[in-house]
Every structure is written in structure tokens, then in C-alpha cells.
Amino acid sequence: MFPVEKQNAEFYEVLALGEMLHEYDGNKVAQKTIKDGGGKREFMNKIIEGARCAPLHRWADKVLGIDSGSDDCAGYSLTRAVKAAVQSSVQRNNSPWEKAGLEKSMSDLAATSTGQAPNGFYVPYGILARDFNVSTATQAGNLIGAQVSGERVADPLRGTSALGRMGVTFLTGLKTTLGLPLFTSSSSAAWKSEIAAAGEVLEATGLAVLTPKRCPVTMVFSRQALLQSEPALDQTISRHLTAAIMQQLEDAALNGDGTNDKPVGLRYTSGIANIVGGADGAQIDFTHLADMENGPSSSSADETQFSGFLVNSSTRRWLRTAPRGTNLPYIWEGGERALLGHHSAVANTLPNNLTKGASGAVCSALTFSADWSQLVIGLYGGGVDLTVDTVTLADVGKVRVTAAVLAGVGTNLPAAFAKMDDGKTA
């Protein structure tokens, strides 16, 4: 039984959020949050921390009722599923799927769990993470990896993403548009006389809306390769689609401007600190990085273990050869905490061809966060939706496979981030 004083608007909002995120034990987290006297802020922090710490594919599979790492799923073959899709389109019936019963069952389960039908068939995220270096020829007649690499499978999508390495939060298996509550507090506390009125502390709330946007990628291979069912085809489909999808997600999360069906990414999020080099840009120096680090701190955003810089390769090269000052070491120190003692990673999705004033297209974008887990990527639906096109390239004996995910991006605490969009590296 909840305390009587908690029967208010926020009480019901926490319960509603718990129900919306029930796949993440949201109901249990909501009840504990309320019993502990917490509100929306505490609830979302617990949800985000839980999702961030858990391997992405385990969350994805869990919410769909699928354990893609179990022995029951060891014989899953992407090639067999694609072949069944090709043959069913030709025969105009589902009989070819009888030879791909496991693959069809997992797609059907994902569709039932999410209430969303795929355009083609769903492939769980965990399947795309398999290690194909160690394989056996005995699993359902297909050379599918029998063992898994801990690093890659522990985080199939996150492991291939610079954002994931920085600690960005992934929420998977979402069904409807999700609004993350934002909080900003203003304090007017001050020393007063014995009978003077106390200052009021106000907390404003808003929403970071994770609206699902479609992210499709396409690859083409020959019908002959499909019919031969070589193990390399499974590896090619899995690795290439995973890399392509994560590149698209990373680009949107960092650079999406909200136009042309893109989500609003970090660099276009209102409320983050914007460090300006100059009217025509400026060569990046140690002071700029210190100013970026100071941006979140000046907004009272606490630094966590997930603080760090994300830069492109042009910026890294420049920082490796740029000294902090006269007779001082280079700015990029190397090691795990290469910049100002923070984690650092390279993402070439950050542009290096921006223009500032008369600079020409030579400026790079840099980003910093005191807590990267406050950037949230939501994945909707039952996994990666694969559609097989047997018609468009039929005249040249090829098959086109399109993989699509529905994803949304939101920043739970904009004040924790800083950017610089006019950094020169030459």
C-alpha cells in the first residue's frame, strides 16, 4: 500500500510510466520509487541506469520473449530465412517457410509481442551479433556460429557504436512514442531574518519525446549466392547490416536536425552548451576543450563515470600534434582517458566540413558530456525488419534485402552536454 500523501498527480504519472516501460520491470521500479518517496526523476534515472547497464540484445530479446543465445536458437539462419522469403514471393504462398520454421516462429513471436507486423520478417538483434569465426557444419545444415564472442554478443549494436562505448542509453522493444520527463530547478534560497519569508525552489518539467523514425539500409547479393547458402552469406548480411544501421543511428543521434524525417539529434538539441571558436571558426586548442568541460559543470550537471569527449578522426589527429601550450605535452594524451582525464572516442559521423563565416567547409564538430547516459536511443518494434525484393534486380540475377529499424532519439538532461561546431584542424 502506498502512502496517502503520494496519491497525487505525480504518483499516477510514475505509475503510468511504469506501465509504459513494463518490459523493463517498469511496474516494479515504479512501486519501489514511490515507496522510497521518489518521483518521475528518480523513476527515469533507475530505468535508464538499468537499460544502460544491460546488454542491448538481452533487453531486446527479453522484451520479445526470445532468448537468441539459447541452444533452441542455435540453428537460426538468416540465409534460410531470406531464401524462404524469396521462394514464397515466387510461389505466392507460405509453404517455403516450412523449411524455415524457427526463423518464422521468432518473427511471429516478435510481431505478436509488439503488436506490429513487419513488412518482411523480424530478425532479433541478438541474431545479428553472432560470432562467425568459430562454426560448425552440423547445425540444421547451415554453417552458423556455434560459439559467441563475449564482447560482441554482450552488446551487438552498442559494441559497434561509438555512442554506445561512451555510455549512451538504449531502450528496446518500445511500442508507442515515449516521453522522457525533463527537469530544471531554480533556487532562490538565501539567508533571511528570523521572520522573513523563505525563498521558493521551483522545478519545471518538460518532455524529451522519442518519436519513432524509420532508418532503412539496403544490400544486394546474387541469387546464386543465396541458393548455395554459403556461411559467408550469413556473416555478410549480419555484419554489414549491423554496421550500416548503427552508422545511421549514430548519425541521427548526433546530427539529426528534425527535418526530412530525421530525429532531433544532440547537436540540434536546445539547452546544450555551445562553445564558439570565432567568427570564422578557430583552431582547436586546450582552452576550447576546457570550456566544453565547463559547460555542463556551470549548469550544475554532475560528472559521472560516463563523462567524455566524442570527436571525429580529423580532430583527433590535430589534437595529437597540438601542444597544450609552450613547451607542454600534446593535448591528446592517449590511453583510455585521452582528453582532460575523460573517456574519449572517435565517430566520423561528426562532420569535418562545416562552414563558419569565411572559414570554408573545413570546420569540425566536437561534443562533450558530463553523463552520456542522458542521451537516449529508443528502438521500436520486434527487431530488424528485413524485406526481400526479388523483382527490381531480377534481370541481373540479384536480390535486394532492405533492413529497417524504427528509432527515436531524446536527451534527458540537455545541460549535461556541450558542443563546438567551428573547430579547425589545420
N, C-alpha and C positions, 0 to 999 in steps of 0.2 A: 504494500500500500504506500502510495506516495504521500509526502507531507502535504497538509492542506494548503500551506502558503505557496506551494508550487502549482496550484491549479489556476494558472493564468495563461495569457496568450503564448508566452514563450514555452511554457510546458507543452502545449499542444503542437507548437512548431517543432520542438525537438522530437516528439513522438511521430509527427508526420515525416520528418527527415529520416528517422529510424526505419519507418515502413518503406520509404522510397529506396533506401540502401540496405534492405533486409538481406541481400546476398552477402553483404559484408558484416553480418551479425549486427546490423544496424539497430534492430529492436532491443537486443541485449545491451548494446552500447548506450542507447537512449535511456533505458531504465537505470543503468548504473550512473550515467551522467546526472540524471535528475535526483537520484538518491544521494549523490555526493554534493548536491547543491549547485551543479553547473548548469550552463545554458547552451545556446547554439554554438558559441565559440568553442567551448570545451568539447562538445559533441563532435564538431567537424575536425578539430585537432586530433581526436582519438581515431576517427575514421581515416583521415589522411595518413597518420603515422602507421596504422595497421596496413593500409594498402601499399604504402611506400616500402615497408619492410618485407612484405611478402613477395615471392617470385611472381612475376606477371602472369605466366601461363598457368600457375597453380590457382591464382584468383580466377582467371578466365575459365578454366576448366571446372573449378568448384561451383561457380555460379550457374553453369550449364548442366551440372550433374555428370561431368565427364572427367575421367582420370586418364589422360592421354599417356601417362607414364606407366600404366599398369600392363601386365602381361596380356590382358584381354585386347589391348590396342596395339600390341607389338607388330601385328601383321598389316597395319594400315599402310596403304599405298596410294600416293597422290596420282601416280601414273594410271593405276587401275581405275580410280575414280574419274579421271579425265577421259580415259578410254570408254568407260560406261556412258559418260555424258555425250561423247561423240556418237557412239553407236545408237543411243536412244533417240538422238536428234534425227538420225537417218531412218530408223525403223518406226519412228513416231509412237513409241511405247516405252514402258519402263522395264521390259524384260532384260536388257543388258545389265541393269543394276542388280540382278540376281547374283551376278558374279562379283559384285562389289557390295555385298550386304553390310559389311562392317562400316564402310565409308558412308553408305546411305543411312544407316541407323544413327550414326553420330551426327550427320547433318539434320536428320529429322528430330533428334532429341534437342539439338540447339534451337531449331525453329520453334519447337513446342515450348521450350523453357522461356524463350524471349517473346513469343507471340509474333515474331517477324519472319516472314517467308523470304528465303534468298532468291535472287534472280537465277542463280545456278544451283550451287550446293555450298554448304558451310564447311570450312576446314578449321578445326580448333587451333588456337595459337600454338599450343604445345607441340602439335604435329610438325609445324614449320621449324621447330627448334632442334630436331634430331641431329645427332652426330652421325654422318655417313662415312666416317673414316674407318670405323670398325663395323663389319657387316657379315651377314650370313646368307646363304642361298636357300635356307630351309623354311623361311617364314612366308607361308602362303604363296610359295612360288615366286616371291619377289625379293630382290636383294635390298632389304630395308635394314637400317641400322639397328642392331640388337642391343648395343650399349649406348650410353649417353655421356656426353662431356658435361661435368658438373657446372662449369662456368657458363656455358652457352645455354644449357637447358634450364638452369636455375633461373635464368632471365632471358628468354629468347629474343624478345623485342627490346627490352631495356638494355640488354648486353650489347646490342648493335647500335645504340643511340648515345651520342654524347650527352644529351639531356638526361638520359637515364643514369649515366655514370655520375652526373652531378647530384642526383637525388630527387629528380622531378617525380611527382606522384602520378601513378597511373590508376584509374578506376575502370574496371572492365565489366562487360555484361550489362551495361546500362540499357534501359528501355525507353525512357522518356527524357525530355530536356531537364537537366539538373541545374538548380540554382544554388550556388555556394554562398552562404552569408558572409558579407564583408563587415568589418568593424573598424571604426575610427573613434577614438576617445579624445575629448578635450577637457583639460583640467583647469579649474580656476581656484585651486586650493591656495590659501595664503594665511599668514599669521593674522589673527584677529584679536580684538579685545575680548574681555570676558563675556560681554553681552552682544557682540556683533554677530550678524548673520553669517553662517557658514557658506563657503563657496560651493557651487553645484558642479559636479562632474557629469558631463553629458556623453553618452555613447550613441553615435549614429550608426545605422546599419544599412547595408545595401546588398546587392546580389551580383556575383560573378556567374553569368549564365553560360553553361556548357551546352550550346546548341549543336546538335549533330550535323556535320558536313561530310559530304561524300569525297573520299580520297581513292581514286582508281589508278591502277597501273596495268600495263599490258606487256605480254611477252609472246613471241611467236616461235614455234618449232615445227618440224616436218611431221607429216603423218607417218612416215617410215619409222622415225624415232619413237613415236607413240606406239606403233604396232609391235616394235621389237621389245618395248618395255625394259630398256636398259636401266640399271640402277642409277646411272648418272643423270637420267632424266628427273627422277625424284629429287636428287640433290640439287639440280639446276633450278627446278621450279621452286623448291623450298628456300634455298639460299638467296636466289635473285629476287624473288617476290618479297621476302622479308626485308632485304636491304632497301629495295625500292620504296616499299611502304613506309619504312622508318624514315627514309630521307624526306619523303613528302610530309610526314607528320612533324618531323623536326623543323622543316622549313616553315610550315604553317604556325607551329608553336612559337617560333622566334620572329618571323617576318610577316605573318598574316595581317593584312590591313582591313579586313572586314568587307572587302569588295570582291565581286566576281566569285561569290560562293565560298570565299576563304573565311576562316575564323579570325578573330582578333588576337593576334599574337603578342608576345611580350613587348616588342619594341613599339607597338602602337597602343599599348595599354595606358590609360590615363592614370596618373598618380605615381609613376615611377620617376626616379631622379634622372635628369637629363644633363649630362656633363658636356659643355660646349668647348671645343678647342679654339675656334676663332671664326672670323667672318668667312675666311676661305679654307677652313679646316686648320689642323695643326699636327706637326709630327708628334707622335705619342711619346710622352715622357713619364717619368716616375710620378710626377705631381698629378697627372691625369688619373692614374690608377688609384692614387691615394684619395683623390676627390670622389671617384666612383665608390670606393670602400666607405667613404664618409657619408655618402648619400643616405643609405638606409640607417646608419647609426644616428644621423641628425634627425631622422624621423622616428626614432625610438624603436626601430625594428631590431630585435635581438639577433646577434650572430649565433648560428648553430653549427653542428658538425657538417652541415650541408652548405656551408658558405663557399663561394669560389667564383672564379672568372671563367667565362666562355668566350673564346676568340677564334678568328679564322687563322689559317696557316700563314698568310702574309703578315699578320700581326705578330704571330709567334716568332717568325724569322726576324722581324725588326727588333723585337724585344730581346732576342738572344744576342744582338750585337750593339744594342743601345745601352750605354752606361747610365747608372742612376745619377751620376754627377761626375765632376772632375776627379779622376783617379779612384773611382768607386767601381764595384763589380757591375756586371751586366744586370739589367732589370729581370730577365727571365733566369731564375737560378737553377732550374732543372729539378728533377725529383718529383715526388707526388704533390708537393705544395710549392709550385714554381713561382707564384706571384704573391708577394706580400704575405707569405705564410698561409695562403689559401689553396684549396684544390683548384686545379686548372685543367681545362680540356679544350680540344680543338674541334670546331664544327665549321666546315666550309660552306654550310648553308648560310652562315653570316656573310653578308655581301662585302666585297672589297672594291666595288666600282660605284660607290655613292658620290654624289656631287654636292659641294658646299661652296656657294659663291662662285669665285673664279677658279676653283681648285681643279676642275675637270673631273672625270669619273675615276678618281684614284683614292677616295676615302673609304676606310673600313669601319664596320660596326663592331663594337665591343660590348659585352654585358657582364654584370656582376650581380650577385645576390647574397644577402646575408643568410638566406634559407631557401634553397632551390626547391624544397618540397612544397613550397607555397604555390608553385606553378603546377597546375593540374591538367592532365590529358585524360579525357573520358572516352572510352571505346564502347560503341553501341552495337547491339545485335549479337549474333551467335558465333562470331569468329570472322574469318576472312571469307568473303563471298566470292567464289570462283564461278565465272561464266565462260563456257566454251563456245567459240564461234567456228563452225565448220564450213561456212558458206563464203565469207568475204575473200579468203585466200585459197579457195578450193582449186582454182585454175593453176596454182603453182605448188599444189600438194602440201599446203601448210595449214596449221591450226593456230588460231589466236586464243589465248587464255587471258581473261581480264580478271584481276583480283581487286576487290574494293573493300574498304572499311569505312564505317561511319564513326567520326571522331569529333569531339568538341574540346575547346581549349579555354581555360579560365585561370585568372590569377587571384588567389585567395587573399593575398596581402601585397598589393602593389608597392607599398612603402618599403618592402624588403628588397627591391630591385633598383638597379641603376643601369644606364646605357650611355654610350658615346657613339655618335653616328658620323663624326667627321675626323676620325683619326687617320693621319697619313703615315704610310710605312715606307717612305722613300724621301 
